[in-house]
Amino acid sequence: MATNKSYTVTLLTSNKEILWDQSKGSLLELSESAGLEPEHSCRVGTCATCATKLVTGTIEYDPEPFMEPSDNHILICCAHPTSDIVIEL
């Protein structure tokens, strides 16, 4: 995972921009810290409840999910940005 980097996470539906760094954890944890309550269940990439559309940017998983979602969706419970990103959340 990238260290000492920060990226802007734009949440389209919520109309928010949040600065992410490694201390913020997953995109799920970041969005929760911003007062959002995204749907989720397992927090480790097995249930796909948190699948969210990635509009632009790149991510990596930690931990790796059991199965990656399709159609430009990501599992925010275990996704971390590797660039500035825009997601539909």
VOVEXZA-925329 format. One record per atom (N, C-alpha, C): y, z, x. Coordinates in steps of 0.05 Angstrom, whole numbers, padded with zeros to 5 digits, always signed. Atoms other than C-alpha are relative to their C-alpha. Example, Ala and Ser with C-alpha at 12.3 -4.5 7.8 and 13.67 -1.06 7.14 Angstrom:
<rs>
-00024+00000+00018
-00090+00156+00246
+00024+00000+00018
-00024-00001-00016
-00021+00143+00273
+00022+00014-00015
</rs>
This chain:
<rs>
-00023+00000+00017
+00000+00000+00000
+00025+00000+00018
-00025+00002-00015
+00070-00016+00024
+00013+00028+00002
-00013-00026-00003
+00108+00044+00052
+00029-00004+00006
-00029+00000-00005
+00182+00060+00056
+00014-00024-00012
-00013+00022+00013
+00199+00003+00010
+00008+00008-00028
-00008-00005+00028
+00236+00004-00056
+00004-00027-00014
-00002+00024+00016
+00236-00048-00111
+00013+00006-00027
-00011-00003+00027
+00273-00058-00176
-00020-00009-00020
+00018+00006+00022
+00229-00056-00237
+00017-00003-00025
-00015+00006+00024
+00260-00089-00298
-00019+00001-00023
+00016-00002+00024
+00231-00069-00365
+00015-00015-00022
-00014+00017+00019
+00250-00125-00413
+00004+00012-00027
-00001-00010+00027
+00233-00095-00480
+00017+00025-00002
-00014-00026+00000
+00263-00027-00462
+00029-00003+00010
-00027+00005-00011
+00325-00059-00430
+00007+00020+00021
-00005-00019-00021
+00319-00015-00368
-00006-00013+00027
+00006+00006-00028
+00321-00025-00293
-00004+00026+00014
+00007-00025-00013
+00288+00028-00251
-00007-00007+00029
+00006+00004-00028
+00284+00034-00176
-00027+00014+00006
+00027-00011-00007
+00211+00044-00152
-00001+00003+00030
+00009-00004-00027
+00189+00073-00086
-00027+00014-00001
+00028-00010-00001
+00121+00099-00064
-00002+00027-00013
+00001-00027+00012
+00138+00170-00087
-00002-00001-00031
+00000+00002+00029
+00143+00144-00159
-00028-00005-00012
+00028+00004+00009
+00068+00128-00163
-00003-00027-00014
+00006+00025+00013
+00042+00075-00210
+00023-00008-00019
-00021+00009+00019
+00084+00033-00257
-00001+00016-00026
+00002-00018+00023
+00057+00077-00314
+00016+00025+00005
-00014-00025-00007
+00082+00140-00279
+00030-00005+00001
-00029+00007-00002
+00149+00106-00265
+00012-00003-00028
-00011+00004+00027
+00159+00085-00337
+00000+00027-00016
+00000-00026+00013
+00139+00155-00362
+00024+00017+00010
-00023-00016-00011
+00191+00186-00315
+00027-00010-00011
-00025+00011+00012
+00243+00140-00348
+00001+00006-00030
-00001-00008+00028
+00226+00170-00416
-00016-00018-00019
+00016+00018+00017
+00180+00115-00441
-00028+00012-00004
+00027-00009+00006
+00111+00127-00472
-00018-00024-00004
+00017+00024+00003
+00070+00064-00457
-00028+00009-00008
+00028-00005+00007
+00001+00060-00487
-00017+00001+00025
+00019-00003-00023
-00053+00083-00438
-00022+00019-00008
+00022-00018+00005
-00118+00120-00435
-00012+00011+00026
+00016-00010-00023
-00158+00123-00370
+00016+00007+00025
-00016-00003-00023
-00103+00119-00317
-00013-00009+00026
+00014+00009-00024
-00152+00087-00268
-00009-00029-00001
+00007+00028+00001
-00159+00014-00290
-00026-00008-00012
+00026+00007+00012
-00222+00016-00332
+00002-00009-00029
+00000+00005+00029
-00199+00011-00404
+00018-00023-00009
-00019+00022+00005
-00142-00041-00402
+00019+00006-00023
-00019-00008+00021
-00103-00002-00455
+00029-00005+00008
-00027+00003-00010
-00041-00007-00412
+00008-00028+00009
-00006+00027-00008
-00044-00082-00400
+00028-00008-00009
-00028+00007+00005
+00028-00107-00396
+00006-00027+00014
-00006+00026-00012
+00055-00177-00383
+00019+00002+00024
-00016+00002-00024
+00082-00189-00313
+00015-00027-00002
-00016+00024+00003
+00140-00238-00321
+00006-00013+00027
-00004+00010-00027
+00160-00245-00248
-00006+00022+00020
+00005-00019-00022
+00143-00211-00182
-00029+00002+00006
+00027-00004-00009
+00081-00187-00148
-00007+00030+00000
+00010-00028+00000
+00039-00123-00151
-00025+00002+00017
+00026-00006-00011
-00020-00091-00118
-00012+00023-00015
+00013-00022+00015
-00071-00043-00147
-00009+00021+00019
+00011-00023-00014
-00088+00026-00122
-00003+00023-00020
+00026+00012-00007
-00141+00042-00144
-00003-00028-00012
+00007+00027+00011
-00170-00028-00156
-00011+00004-00028
+00011-00003+00028
-00183-00037-00231
-00028-00011-00001
+00027+00010+00005
-00253-00048-00258
+00000-00030-00005
-00003+00029+00006
-00231-00116-00284
+00029-00006-00004
-00028+00007+00004
-00163-00149-00278
+00004-00015-00026
-00005+00014+00025
-00132-00172-00343
+00009-00029+00006
-00007+00028-00003
-00117-00246-00354
+00028-00005-00011
-00025+00010+00012
-00057-00286-00377
+00025+00015+00011
-00023-00013-00013
-00007-00256-00327
+00005+00029-00009
-00002-00028+00007
-00020-00185-00350
-00009+00017+00024
+00007-00019-00021
-00025-00125-00304
-00007+00027-00013
+00007-00027+00010
-00054-00055-00313
+00020+00019+00014
-00021-00016-00012
+00007-00011-00303
-00009+00028+00009
+00010-00026-00008
-00036+00052-00295
-00007+00002+00029
+00007+00000-00029
-00056+00031-00225
+00014-00022+00016
-00016+00021-00013
-00005-00023-00208
+00024+00011+00014
-00024-00008-00015
+00049-00015-00155
+00013-00026+00008
-00013+00025-00007
+00102-00068-00142
+00000-00006+00030
-00003+00009-00028
+00104-00108-00077
+00024-00018+00003
-00025+00015+00000
+00169-00142-00096
+00016+00010-00024
-00014-00006+00025
+00223-00135-00149
-00016-00013-00022
+00016+00011+00022
+00187-00146-00215
+00014+00003-00027
-00009-00002+00027
+00201-00158-00288
-00026+00001-00017
+00023-00002+00018
+00151-00134-00340
+00009+00003-00029
-00006-00003+00029
+00149-00135-00416
-00008+00027-00009
+00006-00028+00008
+00152-00061-00430
+00026+00012-00011
</rs>
